[in-house]
Amino acid sequence: MEADVNSVNLVIPLYLWMLLFLVFLVMAFIGLIVYTSRKILPPHGKQVKFLEQQYENGDMNEEEFQHRIKQLKNRSTKR
């Protein structure tokens, strides 16, 4: 008796497809939240305020202030 290649059942049950789809949706949702939170809320907000406060107090000159602000922006875009 020969084995029929067409008789091999490689069908994945529907509940496994549904589970896989659910896992995909959850991962996509988490990725979307992480992506938008980095674009909307800059992580260096407190640091910028601190630098502004130091500049206003005269602890640093304008050139150093601009340099540090530029460094913070470069760090936040690399994430």
CNS distance restraints for C-alpha pairs under 8 A (distance, minus, plus):
assign (resid   3 and name CA) (resid   7 and name CA) 7.96 0.50 0.50
assign (resid   4 and name CA) (resid   8 and name CA) 7.42 0.50 0.50
assign (resid  12 and name CA) (resid  16 and name CA) 6.72 0.50 0.50
assign (resid  12 and name CA) (resid  17 and name CA) 7.15 0.50 0.50
assign (resid  13 and name CA) (resid  17 and name CA) 6.79 0.50 0.50
assign (resid  14 and name CA) (resid  18 and name CA) 6.25 0.50 0.50
assign (resid  15 and name CA) (resid  19 and name CA) 6.10 0.50 0.50
assign (resid  16 and name CA) (resid  20 and name CA) 6.09 0.50 0.50
assign (resid  17 and name CA) (resid  21 and name CA) 6.11 0.50 0.50
assign (resid  18 and name CA) (resid  22 and name CA) 6.11 0.50 0.50
assign (resid  19 and name CA) (resid  23 and name CA) 6.22 0.50 0.50
assign (resid  20 and name CA) (resid  24 and name CA) 6.23 0.50 0.50
assign (resid  21 and name CA) (resid  25 and name CA) 6.21 0.50 0.50
assign (resid  22 and name CA) (resid  26 and name CA) 6.25 0.50 0.50
assign (resid  23 and name CA) (resid  27 and name CA) 6.22 0.50 0.50
assign (resid  24 and name CA) (resid  28 and name CA) 6.08 0.50 0.50
assign (resid  25 and name CA) (resid  29 and name CA) 6.05 0.50 0.50
assign (resid  26 and name CA) (resid  30 and name CA) 6.23 0.50 0.50
assign (resid  27 and name CA) (resid  31 and name CA) 6.09 0.50 0.50
assign (resid  28 and name CA) (resid  32 and name CA) 6.07 0.50 0.50
assign (resid  29 and name CA) (resid  33 and name CA) 6.27 0.50 0.50
assign (resid  30 and name CA) (resid  34 and name CA) 6.25 0.50 0.50
assign (resid  31 and name CA) (resid  35 and name CA) 6.05 0.50 0.50
assign (resid  32 and name CA) (resid  36 and name CA) 6.08 0.50 0.50
assign (resid  33 and name CA) (resid  37 and name CA) 5.98 0.50 0.50
assign (resid  34 and name CA) (resid  38 and name CA) 6.34 0.50 0.50
assign (resid  35 and name CA) (resid  39 and name CA) 6.48 0.50 0.50
assign (resid  36 and name CA) (resid  40 and name CA) 5.92 0.50 0.50
assign (resid  37 and name CA) (resid  41 and name CA) 5.60 0.50 0.50
assign (resid  38 and name CA) (resid  42 and name CA) 6.27 0.50 0.50
assign (resid  38 and name CA) (resid  43 and name CA) 7.32 0.50 0.50
assign (resid  42 and name CA) (resid  76 and name CA) 7.18 0.50 0.50
assign (resid  43 and name CA) (resid  76 and name CA) 6.94 0.50 0.50
assign (resid  44 and name CA) (resid  48 and name CA) 6.20 0.50 0.50
assign (resid  44 and name CA) (resid  72 and name CA) 6.75 0.50 0.50
assign (resid  44 and name CA) (resid  76 and name CA) 7.34 0.50 0.50
assign (resid  45 and name CA) (resid  49 and name CA) 6.42 0.50 0.50
assign (resid  46 and name CA) (resid  50 and name CA) 6.16 0.50 0.50
assign (resid  47 and name CA) (resid  51 and name CA) 6.18 0.50 0.50
assign (resid  48 and name CA) (resid  52 and name CA) 6.13 0.50 0.50
assign (resid  48 and name CA) (resid  69 and name CA) 6.84 0.50 0.50
assign (resid  48 and name CA) (resid  72 and name CA) 7.98 0.50 0.50
assign (resid  49 and name CA) (resid  53 and name CA) 6.13 0.50 0.50
assign (resid  50 and name CA) (resid  54 and name CA) 6.26 0.50 0.50
assign (resid  51 and name CA) (resid  55 and name CA) 6.12 0.50 0.50
assign (resid  51 and name CA) (resid  65 and name CA) 6.86 0.50 0.50
assign (resid  51 and name CA) (resid  68 and name CA) 7.91 0.50 0.50
assign (resid  51 and name CA) (resid  69 and name CA) 7.83 0.50 0.50
assign (resid  52 and name CA) (resid  56 and name CA) 6.13 0.50 0.50
assign (resid  52 and name CA) (resid  65 and name CA) 7.76 0.50 0.50
assign (resid  53 and name CA) (resid  57 and name CA) 6.19 0.50 0.50
assign (resid  54 and name CA) (resid  58 and name CA) 6.28 0.50 0.50
assign (resid  54 and name CA) (resid  59 and name CA) 5.23 0.50 0.50
assign (resid  54 and name CA) (resid  60 and name CA) 6.49 0.50 0.50
assign (resid  55 and name CA) (resid  59 and name CA) 5.80 0.50 0.50
assign (resid  55 and name CA) (resid  60 and name CA) 5.33 0.50 0.50
assign (resid  55 and name CA) (resid  61 and name CA) 6.62 0.50 0.50
assign (resid  55 and name CA) (resid  62 and name CA) 7.22 0.50 0.50
assign (resid  55 and name CA) (resid  65 and name CA) 6.61 0.50 0.50
assign (resid  60 and name CA) (resid  64 and name CA) 6.25 0.50 0.50
assign (resid  60 and name CA) (resid  65 and name CA) 6.51 0.50 0.50
assign (resid  61 and name CA) (resid  65 and name CA) 6.24 0.50 0.50
assign (resid  62 and name CA) (resid  66 and name CA) 6.11 0.50 0.50
assign (resid  63 and name CA) (resid  67 and name CA) 6.17 0.50 0.50
assign (resid  64 and name CA) (resid  68 and name CA) 6.17 0.50 0.50
assign (resid  65 and name CA) (resid  69 and name CA) 6.23 0.50 0.50
assign (resid  66 and name CA) (resid  70 and name CA) 6.13 0.50 0.50
assign (resid  67 and name CA) (resid  71 and name CA) 6.29 0.50 0.50
assign (resid  68 and name CA) (resid  72 and name CA) 6.31 0.50 0.50
assign (resid  69 and name CA) (resid  73 and name CA) 6.34 0.50 0.50
assign (resid  70 and name CA) (resid  74 and name CA) 6.22 0.50 0.50
assign (resid  71 and name CA) (resid  75 and name CA) 6.24 0.50 0.50
assign (resid  72 and name CA) (resid  76 and name CA) 6.28 0.50 0.50
assign (resid  73 and name CA) (resid  77 and name CA) 6.31 0.50 0.50
assign (resid  74 and name CA) (resid  78 and name CA) 6.39 0.50 0.50
assign (resid  75 and name CA) (resid  79 and name CA) 6.98 0.50 0.50
